[in-house]
Amino acid sequence: MSIKEIYQTMEYGPAPESNKESVAFLDSHKRKFSLFINGKWTKPSSGEYFESFSPATTQKLAQIAEANEKDVDDAVKAAKKALKPWVELGGHSRARYLYAIARQIQKHSRNFAVLESMDNGKPIRETRDIDIPLVARHFYHHAGWAQLMDTEMKDYKEIGVIGQIIPWNFPMLMLAWKIAPALAMGNTVVLKPAEFTSLTALLFADICKQVGLPDGVVNIITGHGGTGAALVNHPDVSKIAFTGSTEVGKIIRRATAGTGKKISLELGGKSPFIVFEDADLDSVVEGIVDAIWFNQGQVCCAGSRLLVQESVAEKLYSKIRARMETLRVGDSLDKSVDIGAIVAPIQLKTIEDLVQKGKDDGNICWQPSWTCPKEGYFYPPTLFTNVSPSSIIAQEEIFGPVLVAMSFRSHSEAVKLANNTRYGLASSIWTENINLALDIAPQIKAGTVWINCSNVFDRRDLVDIESQVMVEKAAKRACTNM
Ligand code: ADP
């Protein structure tokens, strides 16, 4: 389409981001990645590799090593050996490494963003403007904590070797959330990325080499669930930090019980998004876009259950439908795309099956009039209305771009509906009345309650969970944006 035609129709033209640098990175490893153990690229002892695909194009990106028990043991041994000198360096010297990592991430941010979009399928706008800048901020932030540790946090002590198992929805951000605070507090780590999205963690290994991080402080082992299980069961791992499915979280809880290992688990959610009749409905609509269509809805604290006061329900639904019609689904490297690809066919199938069950239960399903690109693993934004609270789509985490809506009449009914789930990760409340918001917030059984915003995070939590200190913390934080 010519620029003149674009001006006439005001249609979006294609705006592809160059993948040159990321392709060069993949080629520099001959598209076959080893494990990063003790500061060196190490072939997997099994000799096995698996393939990583781009979900937006279905093209093969690279072969990734499958680590077995022997490789996990080697990585843990390296981390154990590196522990004492890393602790003895002191917070101030560790901070210098963390600052150096942060600067390198900023320097290579475009490459990280493009590679993440290629590997995960999420829009380049999100990786470029949200994920990677936040990754750099996390390393800067925790460099600051490391610097302050000797003077301000004298009671804090390292835990030891930490096994970190992360999912595919925010690969680099999860890596930063886990690695930055752990290193700051003097721990060494063995990290296993998710099998669908290992590439940015492997690029991060290159950064660790570039800044001269002492060998063994960070080890990256790739593989499937069996690799994760070997890490969980290793006797020299002092803590497991896991983010992923509730099902695997339970397995890890059982495997670590009675071993003395510490664990932190961040699992699933079915977070309520509660809209009272006095809310600013246009802001609510944009809040919903952020809550459920951000990252294709593959967010553990996604606002996936919309609870709306009956008096404004139909008005809000029609505003949401109008907005959905304008959302653009497509190639993750296109800068004007709002929703990218679903990470893998298995995840796409789970979404399709749950949507079908939602229809079978008699809930009303609405999707925009346009169709998704045929190549790649795409799913359109989807809205269910008149949903029964007991329906499977109101209870199960879908982990896709599917919003389920139901209405309430009284404030107490809103609270009951919000709490009618086995999850308790996050929630958000929308009203122009601060007194109402502050009355409802403590009644919601969720770790975080956002007011007039959603998916806003607090970095301060991470230092506490990655160090040996008993901190009396309020379980609930109210984060307001009024
Ligand atoms: P998701 O639904 O987000 O893919 P999973 O819990 O399946 O969640 O995966 C999250 C991470 O846990 C991935 O890195 C995966 O390889 C790993 N994993 C899967 N099964 C196990 C297991 N039994 N023990 C340890 N880690 C596992």
Boltz pocket constraint, residues with backbone or C-beta under 6 A from the ligand:
constraints:
  - pocket:
      binder: B
      contacts: [[A, 165], [A, 166], [A, 167], [A, 168], [A, 192], [A, 193], [A, 194], [A, 195], [A, 223], [A, 224], [A, 225], [A, 226], [A, 227], [A, 228], [A, 229], [A, 230], [A, 232], [A, 243], [A, 244], [A, 245], [A, 246], [A, 248], [A, 249], [A, 251], [A, 252]]
      max_distance: 6.0
